[in-house]
Amino acid sequence: MAWFRRVHTASGETAVQIAESVEGRRRIARHVGSATDDATLGLLMAQARELLADDAACVLDLGMVVTPLRHSHRATAADLPATSTTTAR
């Protein structure tokens, strides 16, 4: 589950971040921006809401390139060499 939050920074600005819960811990997924006034803060919060709406549609762009994993061939008994480990007595 993801949400956005407002955080007061040491410089006195208000940062807007998108956070998510991963294994019971809060992780900051994206820093949307920092604002010094209410108008800019409102714009950043609207952008965060839009990003979260895109996330609900599985379109959250974090600026990362995702490469699908290839499914490798799993070895079966047919793939093993036809040698025997037993010896005749």
Summary of the structure (lengths in Angstrom):
residues: 89
radius of gyration: 25.0
end to end distance: 64.9
largest distance: 89.5
contacts: 162
relative contact order: 0.16
helix: 25%
strand: 30%
